[in-house]
Amino acid sequence: MNNEKQPKNIINVEPSKDKSSKVKSSKDKLGKDKVPKVKAAPFIISGESIAPGTARRVALPVSDLSAGMQANLEVHVVHGRYKGPTIFISAAIHGDEITGTEIIRRVIAKLRPKALAGTILCLPVVNMFGFIAQQRYLPDRRDLNRCFPGSKKGSLGSQLAYIFTSEIVDRCSLGIDIHSAAQHRYNLPQIRIDAGSERLAELAKAFAPPAIIVSALRDGSLRAMAKERGVEMLLMEAGEALRIDDFSVNIGVIGIFRVLQNMGMIKTKRLGKVAAKPARAKGSFWLRASRGGLCKMLKTSGNAVKKGEVIAEISDIFGECPEELTCPADGLIIGHSNLPIVNQGDALFHIAEVKLFDDVEERIEKLSDAIFSETLLDEDELL
């Protein structure tokens, strides 16, 4: 290693002592003198060879556009100098969900391939068609996250899903996929995992989001397809469509590096200790508008709510006939609508039924305070 001063936005990490290419528990780590550093072989993707300890952008051809140009799936490959797991980090499967795009940009800026054990495939924009149009869906109105595993000769979404499956997912042992709420909604940063995997629960805990939600898989989704192929997935939900907020981004960046550290891919002391345990929930429910009109939110995401508590008021456009909206059960608000104009039946609050309810809001406040004081993220690095 040369003696040049490292840029301020680079994490000074040391390589893992674990030479396995599989996802392993931090409890399996051996002593420093027992496992030698094993240099990685070149990483091959789409016919390109990437040397150990280097990073390169690779364009995976997807389809021809109507104007004659080629549509590509852009991948930033960070190939570590030493052997280790191969994982992917993806965002903007829904084209207007750009929080993850910014998270991945900041992660790339801080990684040092020469000190990395393993390989990270970074995909800041998967649905490039929706991203360009600032829309959730593909041009044919299909939801890409219902097209997996896709097919080579199917619809545009099916072709894109096929390329993602064969070139990305099938190379990896873990994926981190980042989503946001729809337009006019906000999601508290949270990690969603499938039930029954102790390893996923451990990685979600290492990520240290405000909340961890056990969430069922949906047919055609990236998570469902990955599970069928033996690839474990963390799904992050944070922020809102077409918006970037520093709280969500910082939670995502620091959480990803905590996962990398747990997997033995990096080693750093700059992350510090987790300020508080995440809230955990095995289920959630939606609270909907009881009538149409103008809604005044009395609670928002991150607030704990109790059964029978009034959390919103809805009145008609003249301010008459107000109705109180009460919560039917104890829980934590993990998502809410930002739009005051509501129709009867509109989803207003997404509420998780959490354990250790009494201190959940206090723990989230501690996480919020800590996330902006982390030494990993200097003030001049925030956009």
C-alpha positions as CSV (number, residue, x, y, z in Angstrom):
1,M,0.0,0.0,0.0
2,N,1.4,3.4,-0.8
3,N,1.8,6.2,1.7
4,E,-0.4,8.7,0.0
5,K,-3.1,10.3,2.2
6,Q,-6.4,8.7,1.7
7,P,-9.4,10.9,0.7
8,K,-11.7,11.8,3.5
9,N,-14.7,10.0,2.1
10,I,-13.0,6.6,2.0
11,I,-13.5,4.0,4.7
12,N,-10.2,2.5,5.9
13,V,-11.2,-1.1,6.0
14,E,-9.1,-4.2,6.5
15,P,-9.7,-7.5,4.6
16,S,-11.7,-10.3,6.2
17,K,-9.9,-13.3,7.7
18,D,-12.7,-15.6,6.4
19,K,-11.7,-17.2,3.1
20,S,-15.1,-18.8,2.5
21,S,-17.2,-17.4,-0.4
22,K,-20.4,-18.2,1.5
23,V,-22.4,-16.0,3.8
24,K,-21.2,-16.9,7.3
25,S,-22.0,-15.9,10.8
26,S,-19.7,-13.5,12.7
27,K,-19.5,-16.2,15.3
28,D,-17.5,-18.4,12.9
29,K,-14.6,-16.0,12.7
30,L,-11.2,-17.6,13.4
31,G,-8.1,-16.0,15.0
32,K,-5.9,-13.7,13.0
33,D,-3.1,-16.1,12.9
34,K,-5.1,-19.1,11.7
35,V,-6.6,-18.0,8.4
36,P,-4.2,-16.6,5.8
37,K,-5.3,-13.9,3.3
38,V,-6.3,-15.6,0.1
39,K,-6.1,-13.5,-3.0
40,A,-9.2,-13.6,-5.2
41,A,-9.3,-14.7,-8.8
42,P,-10.4,-12.3,-11.6
43,F,-14.2,-11.8,-11.6
44,I,-15.9,-12.5,-15.0
45,I,-19.2,-10.9,-15.9
46,S,-20.6,-10.4,-19.4
47,G,-17.4,-11.5,-21.0
48,E,-15.3,-8.9,-19.0
49,S,-12.5,-9.9,-16.6
50,I,-12.1,-7.6,-13.5
51,A,-8.8,-8.0,-11.7
52,P,-8.8,-8.4,-7.9
53,G,-8.6,-5.2,-6.0
54,T,-10.2,-3.1,-8.7
55,A,-13.7,-1.7,-9.6
56,R,-15.3,-1.2,-13.0
57,R,-18.6,-0.4,-14.6
58,V,-20.1,-3.0,-16.8
59,A,-23.1,-2.5,-19.2
60,L,-25.3,-5.6,-19.6
61,P,-27.4,-5.3,-22.8
62,V,-31.1,-5.6,-22.3
63,S,-33.1,-4.4,-25.3
64,D,-33.1,-2.1,-28.3
65,L,-35.0,1.2,-27.8
66,S,-37.5,2.5,-30.3
67,A,-35.1,5.3,-31.3
68,G,-32.4,2.7,-32.2
69,M,-30.3,3.0,-29.0
70,Q,-29.3,0.2,-26.8
71,A,-30.8,-0.1,-23.3
72,N,-28.3,-1.4,-20.8
73,L,-28.4,-2.6,-17.2
74,E,-25.4,-0.7,-15.6
75,V,-23.5,-2.5,-12.9
76,H,-20.6,-1.1,-10.8
77,V,-18.5,-4.1,-9.9
78,V,-16.3,-3.7,-6.8
79,H,-14.1,-6.8,-6.8
80,G,-12.1,-7.2,-3.6
81,R,-8.5,-8.2,-3.5
82,Y,-9.3,-11.1,-1.3
83,K,-11.7,-14.0,-1.5
84,G,-15.1,-13.6,0.1
85,P,-18.9,-13.6,-0.6
86,T,-20.4,-12.1,-3.7
87,I,-23.4,-9.9,-3.0
88,F,-25.6,-7.4,-4.9
89,I,-27.1,-4.0,-3.8
90,S,-29.9,-2.8,-6.0
91,A,-32.2,0.2,-6.3
92,A,-34.9,1.7,-8.5
93,I,-36.6,-1.5,-9.5
94,H,-39.5,1.0,-9.3
95,G,-38.2,3.9,-11.4
96,D,-39.4,6.7,-9.1
97,E,-37.9,5.2,-5.9
98,I,-34.6,7.0,-5.9
99,T,-33.6,6.9,-2.2
100,G,-31.6,3.7,-2.9
101,T,-29.9,5.2,-5.9
102,E,-28.3,7.8,-3.6
103,I,-27.5,5.2,-1.0
104,I,-25.6,3.1,-3.5
105,R,-23.8,6.2,-4.9
106,R,-22.5,7.0,-1.4
107,V,-21.5,3.3,-0.7
108,I,-19.5,3.2,-3.9
109,A,-17.7,6.4,-3.0
110,K,-16.5,4.8,0.3
111,L,-15.4,1.4,-0.8
112,R,-11.7,0.4,-1.3
113,P,-11.5,-2.7,-3.5
114,K,-7.9,-3.4,-2.4
115,A,-9.1,-3.8,1.2
116,L,-12.3,-5.7,0.4
117,A,-12.9,-9.5,0.8
118,G,-15.4,-10.5,-1.7
119,T,-17.3,-8.8,-4.5
120,I,-20.1,-6.3,-4.5
121,L,-22.4,-5.8,-7.5
122,C,-23.9,-2.3,-7.3
123,L,-27.0,-1.5,-9.4
124,P,-28.2,2.0,-8.5
125,V,-30.9,2.0,-11.3
126,V,-32.4,-1.3,-12.3
127,N,-35.6,0.0,-14.1
128,M,-33.8,2.5,-16.3
129,F,-37.0,3.1,-18.3
130,G,-39.1,4.2,-15.3
131,F,-36.1,6.2,-13.9
132,I,-35.8,8.3,-17.0
133,A,-39.6,8.9,-17.1
134,Q,-39.7,9.5,-13.3
135,Q,-42.4,6.8,-13.1
136,R,-42.8,3.6,-11.1
137,Y,-43.5,1.2,-13.9
138,L,-42.1,0.1,-17.2
139,P,-43.3,1.7,-20.5
140,D,-45.9,-1.0,-20.9
141,R,-47.2,-0.3,-17.3
142,R,-45.9,-3.6,-16.0
143,D,-44.4,-3.7,-12.5
144,L,-40.8,-5.0,-12.8
145,N,-41.0,-6.5,-9.3
146,R,-43.7,-8.9,-10.5
147,C,-41.7,-10.1,-13.6
148,F,-39.1,-12.3,-11.9
149,P,-37.4,-14.6,-12.9
150,G,-38.3,-13.4,-16.4
151,S,-37.6,-14.9,-19.8
152,K,-35.2,-14.2,-22.6
153,K,-37.9,-13.7,-25.2
154,G,-40.8,-12.2,-23.1
155,S,-42.0,-8.7,-22.6
156,L,-39.6,-5.8,-21.9
157,G,-40.0,-6.3,-18.2
158,S,-39.5,-10.1,-18.5
159,Q,-36.3,-9.6,-20.5
160,L,-34.9,-7.1,-17.9
161,A,-35.8,-9.5,-15.1
162,Y,-34.1,-12.4,-16.9
163,I,-30.9,-10.4,-17.3
164,F,-31.0,-9.4,-13.6
165,T,-31.6,-13.0,-12.5
166,S,-29.0,-14.7,-14.7
167,E,-26.2,-12.1,-14.6
168,I,-26.6,-10.8,-11.0
169,V,-28.7,-12.9,-8.6
170,D,-27.3,-16.3,-9.7
171,R,-23.8,-15.1,-8.9
172,C,-24.6,-14.0,-5.3
173,S,-25.3,-15.4,-1.9
174,L,-27.0,-12.3,-0.5
175,G,-28.9,-9.3,-2.0
176,I,-29.9,-5.9,-0.5
177,D,-32.7,-4.4,-2.5
178,I,-33.8,-0.8,-1.6
179,H,-37.3,0.6,-2.1
180,S,-39.2,3.8,-1.1
181,A,-42.9,4.5,-0.5
182,A,-45.1,5.5,-3.4
183,Q,-45.6,9.2,-4.3
184,H,-47.3,11.3,-1.6
185,R,-46.3,8.6,1.0
186,Y,-43.4,8.2,3.4
187,N,-41.8,5.1,4.9
188,L,-39.9,5.0,8.1
189,P,-36.5,3.3,7.2
190,Q,-37.1,-0.4,7.8
191,I,-35.8,-3.8,6.8
192,R,-38.2,-6.5,5.7
193,I,-37.2,-10.2,5.8
194,D,-38.8,-13.5,5.1
195,A,-39.8,-15.6,8.1
196,G,-37.7,-18.6,9.2
197,S,-34.1,-17.6,8.5
198,E,-31.9,-17.0,11.5
199,R,-29.1,-15.7,9.3
200,L,-31.4,-13.1,7.8
201,A,-32.6,-12.1,11.2
202,E,-29.0,-11.7,12.3
203,L,-28.1,-9.6,9.2
204,A,-31.2,-7.4,9.7
205,K,-30.2,-6.8,13.3
206,A,-26.7,-5.9,12.1
207,F,-28.2,-3.4,9.7
208,A,-29.7,-1.7,12.7
209,P,-32.7,0.1,11.1
210,P,-35.5,1.7,13.2
211,A,-37.7,-1.3,12.5
212,I,-37.4,-4.9,11.3
213,I,-40.6,-6.4,9.7
214,V,-41.3,-10.0,8.9
215,S,-42.9,-9.7,5.5
216,A,-44.5,-12.4,3.3
217,L,-43.1,-13.0,-0.2
218,R,-45.1,-12.1,-3.3
219,D,-45.2,-14.1,-6.5
220,G,-43.0,-12.7,-9.2
221,S,-41.0,-10.5,-6.8
222,L,-37.2,-10.3,-6.7
223,R,-37.3,-11.6,-3.1
224,A,-39.4,-14.7,-4.0
225,M,-37.2,-15.5,-7.0
226,A,-34.0,-15.1,-5.0
227,K,-35.3,-17.5,-2.3
228,E,-36.1,-20.1,-4.9
229,R,-32.4,-19.9,-5.9
230,G,-31.0,-20.1,-2.4
231,V,-30.1,-16.4,-2.3
232,E,-31.0,-14.6,0.9
233,M,-32.5,-11.0,0.7
234,L,-32.7,-7.9,2.8
235,L,-35.3,-5.5,1.5
236,M,-35.0,-1.9,2.7
237,E,-37.9,0.5,2.6
238,A,-37.2,4.1,3.3
239,G,-38.4,7.6,2.4
240,E,-40.7,8.5,-0.5
241,A,-40.8,8.5,-4.2
242,L,-38.8,11.2,-6.2
243,R,-37.4,12.5,-2.9
244,I,-34.1,12.1,-1.1
245,D,-33.9,12.7,2.7
246,D,-30.6,12.4,4.6
247,F,-32.1,10.4,7.5
248,S,-33.1,7.5,5.1
249,V,-29.9,7.7,3.2
250,N,-27.6,7.7,6.3
251,I,-29.5,4.7,7.7
252,G,-29.0,2.9,4.4
253,V,-25.3,3.7,4.0
254,I,-24.3,2.8,7.5
255,G,-26.6,-0.2,7.6
256,I,-25.0,-1.7,4.5
257,F,-21.5,-1.2,5.9
258,R,-22.6,-2.9,9.1
259,V,-23.8,-5.9,7.1
260,L,-20.5,-6.0,5.2
261,Q,-18.7,-6.0,8.4
262,N,-20.9,-8.8,9.9
263,M,-20.1,-10.9,6.8
264,G,-16.4,-10.4,7.2
265,M,-16.0,-8.4,3.9
266,I,-14.7,-5.3,5.6
267,K,-13.3,-4.4,9.0
268,T,-13.6,-0.9,10.4
269,K,-14.0,0.8,13.8
270,R,-15.6,3.9,12.4
271,L,-19.2,2.5,12.5
272,G,-19.3,2.5,16.3
273,K,-21.9,0.7,18.4
274,V,-25.6,0.5,17.6
275,A,-27.4,3.2,19.6
276,A,-30.5,1.1,20.2
277,K,-32.1,-2.2,19.2
278,P,-34.5,-2.0,16.2
279,A,-38.2,-2.5,16.8
280,R,-39.3,-5.9,15.7
281,A,-42.7,-6.8,14.2
282,K,-44.2,-10.0,12.9
283,G,-47.1,-8.2,11.2
284,S,-48.6,-4.9,10.2
285,F,-51.9,-3.4,9.0
286,W,-53.2,-0.4,7.1
287,L,-55.5,2.2,8.7
288,R,-57.8,3.8,6.0
289,A,-59.8,7.0,5.8
290,S,-63.3,6.6,7.2
291,R,-64.6,9.3,4.8
292,G,-63.5,11.7,2.1
293,G,-62.4,15.3,2.7
294,L,-59.3,17.0,4.2
295,C,-57.2,15.0,6.6
296,K,-55.1,16.5,9.5
297,M,-52.5,14.0,10.6
298,L,-51.9,14.0,14.4
299,K,-49.2,11.3,14.2
300,T,-46.6,10.4,11.6
301,S,-44.0,7.7,10.9
302,G,-41.8,6.8,13.9
303,N,-44.6,7.6,16.4
304,A,-45.8,4.9,18.7
305,V,-49.7,4.7,18.9
306,K,-52.0,3.0,21.3
307,K,-55.3,1.3,20.8
308,G,-58.1,3.9,20.9
309,E,-55.8,6.9,20.4
310,V,-56.9,9.6,17.9
311,I,-54.3,9.8,15.2
312,A,-56.0,11.9,12.5
313,E,-59.1,14.1,11.9
314,I,-61.0,14.2,8.6
315,S,-63.6,16.9,7.8
316,D,-65.4,18.1,4.6
317,I,-64.1,20.9,2.5
318,F,-66.1,23.5,4.6
319,G,-64.5,22.2,7.8
320,E,-67.7,20.8,9.0
321,C,-68.7,17.3,10.2
322,P,-65.2,16.3,11.4
323,E,-64.5,12.7,12.2
324,E,-61.8,11.3,14.4
325,L,-59.7,8.4,13.2
326,T,-58.7,6.1,16.1
327,C,-56.0,3.4,16.1
328,P,-57.5,-0.1,16.5
329,A,-54.4,-1.6,18.2
330,D,-51.0,-0.7,19.8
331,G,-48.2,-0.3,17.3
332,L,-45.5,1.8,15.5
333,I,-46.3,3.9,12.5
334,I,-43.9,2.7,9.8
335,G,-45.5,4.6,6.9
336,H,-48.0,7.4,6.3
337,S,-49.6,9.5,3.6
338,N,-48.4,13.0,2.9
339,L,-51.4,14.0,0.9
340,P,-54.1,15.9,3.0
341,I,-56.8,15.3,0.3
342,V,-58.4,11.9,0.9
343,N,-61.1,9.7,-0.4
344,Q,-63.0,7.2,1.7
345,G,-60.9,4.1,1.9
346,D,-57.5,5.7,1.2
347,A,-54.6,4.2,3.1
348,L,-53.4,6.8,5.6
349,F,-51.2,4.9,8.0
350,H,-49.1,1.7,7.9
351,I,-48.8,0.4,11.4
352,A,-46.5,-2.4,12.7
353,E,-47.4,-4.5,15.7
354,V,-44.1,-4.3,17.6
355,K,-42.6,-6.1,20.6
356,L,-41.4,-4.1,23.6
357,F,-43.9,-1.4,22.7
358,D,-43.3,0.8,25.8
359,D,-39.8,2.1,24.7
360,V,-40.0,1.8,20.9
361,E,-40.4,5.5,20.2
362,E,-37.5,6.3,22.6
363,R,-35.2,3.8,20.8
364,I,-36.0,5.3,17.4
365,E,-35.2,8.7,18.7
366,K,-31.8,7.4,19.9
367,L,-31.1,5.8,16.5
368,S,-32.1,9.1,14.8
369,D,-29.7,11.1,17.0
370,A,-26.9,8.7,16.5
371,I,-27.2,8.4,12.7
372,F,-26.3,12.1,12.3
373,S,-23.4,11.9,14.6
374,E,-21.7,8.9,13.1
375,T,-18.0,9.5,12.2
376,L,-18.6,7.5,9.0
377,L,-20.5,10.4,7.5
378,D,-18.8,13.8,7.7
379,E,-21.0,16.9,7.4
380,D,-19.5,18.0,4.1
381,E,-20.3,14.6,2.6
382,L,-24.1,15.1,2.9
383,L,-25.9,16.4,-0.1
